[in-house]
């Protein structure tokens, strides 16, 4: 059975914005390693369209960016959307009964599946499908943007924290009603 986690970079004031700040080289390497180890990624339409940037090589990329792109391309991706009619390579469209499809995906896969996008995470969290929340807290205040949590969540329990790179704190939470411990 797969573990679903929602993890994103977040500002001190709780916003996610890929244009507002970026990971330093140490954190980017962490994300490359994490992406290599994933069973796949589950995206909402908006974040999937942003991540499609990694589908094609760019001549100005660094070696690390090429490494991330290769890892991202090699992983299966599932895209939840009511408006898309097709998705790119190594991706499948999830429509219709999303809850049933994600539950089946979780049952059929092994390893970790990353959830990307606050709105999708909110929906899946409300269904009790998210096993873990990973906040990569950056020392930045944006004052605007999409919040990491799109709406209120039931209580969470901190299971781990660490510093990665230049001042980013990774906070790992599980729903408070779960008895599992972080591995």
C-alpha positions in Angstrom: 0.0 0.0 0.0 1.3 3.4 -0.9 1.8 6.3 1.5 0.3 9.6 0.2 2.1 12.7 1.3 1.5 16.4 0.6 4.7 18.3 0.6 5.6 21.8 -0.7 7.8 24.8 -0.1 5.9 27.2 2.1 6.7 30.8 3.3 6.7 31.8 7.0 3.2 33.3 6.5 1.9 30.0 5.0 1.9 30.6 1.2 3.1 28.4 -1.6 4.4 30.3 -4.7 7.0 28.9 -7.0 7.8 32.4 -8.2 8.2 33.9 -4.7 11.2 31.8 -3.6 13.2 28.7 -4.7 15.1 25.9 -3.0 18.8 26.4 -2.4 21.2 23.8 -3.9 21.1 21.6 -0.8 17.3 21.5 -0.7 17.1 21.0 -4.5 19.4 18.0 -4.1 17.0 16.7 -1.4 14.1 17.1 -3.8 16.0 15.2 -6.6 16.7 12.3 -4.2 13.1 12.3 -3.0 11.8 12.4 -6.6 14.0 9.4 -7.6 12.5 7.4 -4.8 8.8 8.1 -5.4 6.3 5.6 -6.7 4.8 8.6 -8.5 3.2 12.0 -8.2 -0.4 13.1 -8.0 -1.2 16.6 -9.2 -4.1 18.9 -9.7 -4.3 20.6 -13.1 -2.6 23.9 -12.2 0.5 22.4 -10.6 0.8 19.7 -13.3 0.9 22.4 -15.9 3.6 24.2 -14.0 5.6 21.0 -13.6 5.4 20.2 -17.3 8.3 22.7 -17.5 10.5 19.6 -16.7 9.3 17.6 -19.8 11.8 19.2 -22.1 15.5 19.9 -21.6 16.6 23.5 -21.6 20.2 24.4 -22.6 20.7 26.8 -19.7 20.0 24.2 -17.1 22.5 23.1 -14.5 23.5 19.5 -14.0 21.2 19.4 -10.9 18.2 20.7 -13.0 18.9 17.9 -15.6 19.0 15.4 -12.8 15.7 16.6 -11.4 14.1 16.5 -14.9 15.2 13.0 -15.5 13.9 11.8 -12.1 10.6 13.6 -12.7 10.1 12.3 -16.2 10.8 8.7 -15.1 8.0 8.7 -12.4 4.4 8.0 -13.1 2.1 10.9 -12.7 -1.6 11.0 -12.1 -3.4 14.3 -12.9 -6.8 15.1 -11.3 -8.7 17.4 -13.6 -12.2 18.2 -14.9 -10.9 20.3 -17.7 -7.9 18.5 -19.3 -8.6 16.0 -22.0 -5.1 14.7 -22.3 -1.8 14.7 -20.3 1.9 14.3 -21.2 4.2 11.4 -21.2 4.2 9.0 -18.3 1.0 10.6 -17.0 -2.6 9.4 -16.6 -5.7 11.6 -16.3 -7.9 11.0 -13.2 -11.5 12.0 -13.7 -14.9 10.8 -12.6 -15.0 9.2 -9.1 -11.7 10.6 -7.9 -12.0 9.2 -4.4 -12.4 5.6 -5.7 -9.5 6.0 -8.2 -7.1 7.4 -5.6 -8.1 4.7 -3.0 -7.4 2.1 -5.7 -4.1 3.8 -6.6 -3.1 3.8 -3.0 -4.0 0.1 -2.7 -2.2 -1.0 -5.9 1.0 1.0 -5.5 3.9 0.5 -3.1 6.1 3.3 -1.8 5.5 7.0 -1.5 3.2 9.1 -3.8 3.7 12.8 -3.6 0.6 15.1 -3.8 1.1 18.5 -5.4 -1.2 21.4 -5.1 -3.1 22.9 -2.1 -6.6 22.5 -3.6 -6.1 18.8 -4.4 -4.4 18.2 -1.0 -7.4 19.8 0.7 -9.9 17.5 -1.1 -7.8 14.4 -0.5 -7.3 15.4 3.2 -11.0 15.8 3.7 -11.4 12.2 2.4 -8.8 11.0 4.9 -6.4 9.9 2.1 -3.3 11.9 3.1 -0.9 10.0 5.4 1.6 12.8 5.9 2.1 16.5 5.5 5.6 17.9 4.7 6.1 21.6 5.0 9.4 23.0 3.8 9.3 26.2 5.7 11.4 29.0 4.1 12.5 32.2 5.9 10.5 34.3 3.5 7.3 36.4 4.1 5.2 36.8 0.9 2.0 38.4 2.2 0.0 36.8 -0.7 -0.4 33.7 -2.8 -2.0 30.3 -2.4 -2.1 29.0 1.2 -0.4 25.7 1.9 -3.7 24.6 3.5 -6.7 25.6 1.4 -9.1 25.4 4.3 -9.2 24.2 7.9 -7.7 20.8 8.7 -8.4 18.5 11.6 -5.5 18.5 14.2 -2.1 17.3 13.0 0.7 15.8 15.1 4.3 16.7 14.5 6.4 13.5 14.0 9.7 15.0 12.7 11.6 18.2 12.0 15.0 19.0 10.5 16.9 21.8 8.8 17.8 21.4 5.2 20.1 23.7 3.4 20.2 27.4 4.3 17.5 27.9 6.9 14.7 25.7 5.6 13.0 23.7 8.2 11.2 20.6 7.2 8.2 19.9 9.4 6.5 16.5 9.1 3.0 16.0 10.4 0.5 13.2 10.4 -3.2 13.4 11.1 -3.5 13.5 14.9 -5.9 10.5 14.9 -3.3 8.2 13.4 -1.0 6.2 15.6 1.8 5.6 13.0 5.3 7.0 13.5 7.5 8.6 10.9 10.1 6.2 9.5 
